[in-house]
Structure formats: C-alpha cells, structure tokens
Amino acid sequence: MAAVALAAMLVGAIAAAGSFLVLSSVRQPQDRYVVTVFLNTDVTAGQKEAVESALSARYRTEKVRLDSAEETSERYREQFEGTLDTTDGTPEEVSESFRVETTGEVFDCAVLAPVGRMAGVDLITVVQPPAGDRRYGLLMDCP
C-alpha cells in the first residue's frame, strides 16, 4: 500500500513538473515598438554617426534606418493621424530621424536615456503601432 502511494506521488510530481516545463516554454505575446530619434536641424555628420552607432549597439538585431526630413514628417502624420494635430511639422521644421522597429514583452525606456543626452538629438519617441482591437498607436511615456 505504501509503495502504491509512493508511486502515485512520484507520477504526480513528474506530471506536475512536465506541465510546468511545457507552460513555461510558451512564449508571451510580443508587442511592437517604433523608436524614433529626431535629430536637431543643425546636427553635424559626426553627431549623426555617433547617434547611429549608439542605437546600433543597443539594438543589435534590428535595423537602424535614417529617414529624411520629408520621410520623418510623413511618418509623423501617419502615426498620429486622428489623435494629434498633424497639420504642423512641415519638412522645413523637421530634421532627419533615426528609426528602429523592435518587439518585446515590455519596452525598457532606460536603454534610450544615454541616446537622449547625445549632441544632435532633439527628441525621442516610442510608439506602439495599432494592433488587435487598438485602432490608434500608443505614444509611450519614456523620460
């Protein structure tokens, strides 16, 4: 009787451990994030190069893209259409920007703090594009 009880406990423990391993290996849903680093209109080539290098070091597996002032202005209008006044921000008022699209369960704003303090950087935004039931993108509050 004791042997049967011990065997039953052992089988139960193995089943529980197996269930835990299977459930813990299920990946959490990944959210998309678009990081945009707006550059000053008077950014130098050296400053631009340093910002691109810093972003590439932080986002090793993602592509860092440089958008022209016109592309930056158009992307701004697309991202915030219907939520902000997008009539402002003509290409003459906007400079180039670097853009990185990344995914993750959460977004770590702290990784961008050193980039935000770099010469030539005007502003950094992090946006979660529309997904699922969410019709508009979400502008994250990254200090």
N, C-alpha and C positions, 0 to 999 in steps of 0.2 A: 504494500500500500504506500509506504514512504517512497519507494523507488518510482512508483507511478506519479506521485505528487511532484517529486523532484524533476522527473522527465517533462511533466506538463509545464512546470515553471520555466525550465530551460527552453522548451519550444516557444513559450510565450515571450521570453526575453529575446530570443532570436528574431521572432516575428516583429516585435516592437522596434528592435534595432534596425531591421531591414526597412520597415516603414519609415523610420526617421531618416535613414540614408536616402531613400527614394524621394521623400518630400523635401529634404534639404537640398537636393540636387536640382529641383525645379527652379528655373531662373525667374527672377522677379521681372515684371514688365519694365522695359527701358523707355524712358522719356527722351524726347529730342530737345536739344537746346541749340540756339543760334547765338553765338558770341560775336558781337560787332565792336571793334575798336576804332572809334572815329578819331582821325588824326587832325591836328591843327592845320589851318590853311597854309601856314608858313613852315611846315615840317621840312627838315632837311633830309637829304638822301641817307645820310649816316643814321639819323634818328629813326627813319623808316626801316632801315636794315636792322637796327637793334631791336625794334618792336617785333618785327617779323621773326627774328631769331628767338626772342623770349617766348613768343606764342608757340613756335615750333617745338621748343624744348618742353613746354607744358602739355602740348597736345601732339605727342609723337606719332600717334596712329591716324590722326585726322589731317586733312589737307587745309593749310592756311592759304586763303585767297586774298588777293589785293583787288579791291573794287575801285574803279574810277569815281570821281565826284558824281558823274551822271548816274552810274550804277548804284552808288550809295543812296542818292536821292530817290531813285525809283524803288529800291528795296524798302526804304523807309516808308514811302507811300503805301506799298503793298502790305507791309507788316502791320501797319496801324490804321489801315482803311476802315472806317466805320467806328473807330474808337477814339481817335485824336484828330485835331485839325491838321490835315496833311497838305493844306494849301501852301504852307510855309516850307522852307527848306529847298530853295532852288539850287541847282548845281553851283552857282556862284557863291552861295553861302555855306555849302557843304564841301568838305575836303574828301580826300580818299579815305578808305577804311579797310581794315583787315577783317575778314570773316572766317569763323571756324564753326562747323556744324558737328556736334558731338552728341552722344547718347549716354545715359546712365540712369540709375535708380534715383539718385539725387544729384544736385549740382553744387559743387564746392566753390563758393564765391571767393573764398580766401586765396585761392590759387591765382586770381587775377589782380589782387591788390598791388603786387610789385609792378605789374604792367601799367596799371593806372597811374602810378607815380613817375613813369618814364617821360623824359623830354619828348615832345612831339605828340603826346596823347592828349586828346581833348575830353573824350567821354567813352565809357564802356557800357554797353547794354547787353543783357542776356534775355532772350525771348524764347518762350516755349511756343512753337507754332501751333495753330489749331490742330486738334486731334480728337478722334472719337466724337463725343457729344459737344465738345468745346468748339464753338463757331469762330472765336477770335483768339489770337495769340495772347499769351500772358507775359507781361513785362515783369521780370523778376527784380526784387529789391536787393541788389548787390551793392554794398557800400564801396 
